[in-house]
Amino acid sequence: MENKDKQAIVIGATGLTGFELTKLLLQDETFNKVIVLTRRKTGLIDDKLFEHIVDFDNPESYSDLVRGDVLFSCMGTTIKKAKKKSEQYKVDVTYQYEVAKAAKKNDVPKYVLISSPGAKKKSLVFYSRIKGILEDKIKNLYYNRTIIFRPSVLIGHRADKRRNEEFAAKFMRFIVRILPFTKKYRGIEGAELAQAMINASKLENPMIVYELGEIFNLLHKSN
């Protein structure tokens, strides 16, 4: 049985999955404190929530705040929003890695990351390549437990519309209806992915990568 009175740390809390994750952590009795590092306010209010507006370009300014029992990394952007590949790399790799390094230095034992299907550091696809680079960097930090999620298309309300992802989600729902064997590729709600991440953080696996359909198996599994 997982001990209570745990502290969770979240980055990317204003995004689709990160916001749902933060809400669920606040409701989860396992965690008595939820620390959020963010560039803008989440709008959430709770006695368990400790929200810090930080400058991710200056790791020294926030490094001492990254203390707890598990770090959830939900940060990410698109090339459309970032405008340049260098800016997308900064958000999808540099920022997350710097937070992960700070957490490791502060003896945070668990790390949970949202990555992407096909993540590979030598991929010819830029997005898949940067996700693979981040995965490798995180693995080389040697947390006590590292959990990586590679979900299919994420479904849910976003402040910034991502029409390509919305189209992909609708397309996959149609395909699954006529080709049931493609079920593992179906989209996943941000809240579902968030719950799977919390459940996985309570299981004892030193290093594991959850691919596509495997994530759904976690929705009803926890210590």
N, C-alpha and C positions, 0 to 999 in steps of 0.2 A: 504494500500500500504506500502510495506516494505521500511523503510528509507534507503538511500544510505550511503556511507562512513562508512561501517562496516569493522571490522578487523576479519579475519579468522585465526585460528591456525590449523596446520596440523601435525600429527605425522604418520609415515609410508609412507612418500611421495615418497620413492624409490620403493615401491611395485606396483603391478598391478593397483589396484584401487586408491591407494594414489597418484600415479603419474598422472593418468587421472583426479582425483579430483583437484589436484593443478593446472593443466593446465586450467581446466574449471573455477576455482575460479579467475584465473588471467584474464580470458576473461569476467567474470561477473561484470557488472557495479555496482552491489550492494556493492561489496567489493573493498575498495580502498587500502587495505593492506593485504597481505597473509604472515603469519609468519610460517616458516617451521623449526621444530626441527628434526634433522636427524643425523645419525651416519656417513653418507657419502653424498657427493654432489649429487644433483638431476640432474645437467646438464642444468637446466632451467635458463634463463636469462630474467628478466623483471623488470621494475621500481617499480612494486607493490610487488615484491618478496623480503622478508627479510629472508634469509636462515642462520640458526645457526647450526654449527656442535657441538653436545653436547655429554656429557657422561651420559647416562641414569642410570648408577650405582651411580651417584652423583646428586641427585635431587636438592640440594642446589645450584649447579652450574648453573642451568637453570631456577629455579623456578620464578625468576623475569621476565623472557621472556614470560611467559605464560599469556599474557594479550590480551584481545580482546572481541569479541561478540559471537563467537561460536568456540568450539574446535571439530575438526573432528579427530577421532581415527581410523586409518586404519592399525595399526601395527599388525604383526602376523608372525609366522614362522611354520615350520613343524618339526616333530621329526627327519626326515632324515637330515635336515640342522642343527638342534640344537644338535643332537647326544644323548643328555640326557634329560629325562623328566624335571629335575630340571632347565635346561637351557631353555627349551620351556616354562615352567611355568614363568620364569623370564621375557621373552619377551611378552608372551600372557596375563600375569596378572600383575606382579609387575611393570614393566616399565609403562604400560598404566595407572595403578591405581595411581602411583606417579605423573604422569603428570596431571591426572584428579584432584588429591588433590590440586596441585599447582594452577590449573586454578580456582577451586572453592574458594580457599583462596584469589585469586586475583579478585573475583567477576565476573568471566566469566559466563554469564547466561545460555548458551546452550551447550549441549554436544551431539555429534552424534557418535555412535559406530557401527563398523562392528563386528557382532558376528557370530553365526553359527546355522543352524537348529538343534534342539534337545539340545540346550544349557541348562544344568541343573546341579546345583552344586553337586547333589548326583548321577549323572550318573555313570554307571559302565565303560563307555568309557572315557578314559583320556582326549581326546580332547574336547568332549562335556562337561566334568566336569569342566575343567579350564575355558571354555567360560562361563559356568553358574556361576562359582565363581566370575569372573570379572563382569558379569552383576549385581549380587547382591551387590558387593562392590560399583559399580557406582550408583546404585539406592539409596544406603544408604548415598550418598553424598548430595542428595536432591538438585540437580540443579533446576533452574526455569523451564527448559525444558530438558528432557532426551529423546533421540530418539535412538532406537536400531534396527539395521537391521540384519535379519537372512536370507541371500541369499542362493540360491542353489549354484551349482558349478560355479565358476568364470571363464570366458573365456577371452582370450587375450594373448598378448605376454608377457612373463616373462623372466627376465634375467636368473633365475634358472628354469630349466625344471621340471615340476611336472607331470610326466607321468600318475599317477593315476587319477589326476584331468582332464587331457586331455582325457583320456579314458572315464571317467564318463560323461564328457560333450558330447562326440560323441555318447555314448550309450543313453543318455537322449534325444538327438535330434532324434535318430532313434525311440525310444519308443513313443515320442510325435506324430510322424507321423502316427503311427499305433494305438495309444491309445490317442485320443485328450483330454480325461479327465485328463491326467497326465500333461497337459500343464503348470500348476503352478510350477512343479518341474524342468522345463527346466533350463538350464544354463543361466547366465546373463553376458553380456559383462562388463568388468571393467568400461568402460566409461558410460554405462547405469546406473550401480549402483552408480557411482560418481554423475551423474546428479540427480538421485533420492534423494541422500543424500542432495544435495544443495537445491532442491525443498522442501524437508521435513523441512529443517532448517528455511524456510521462512513461514511455516504454524504455526498456534497457537494451539499446543497440549502440555499440561504440561508433559505427560509421554505416550509414545506409542512405541509398538514393531511391526515392519513390518515383516511379515512372507512371504517367498517365493513369490508366485504370486502377493501378495499385493504390492510388490515393483514396479512392472511394471505399476501399476495404478498411480504412482507418476511422471512418465516421462513427462507428459504434465500438471502437476499441480504445481502451485506456486502462491504466492501473487503478 
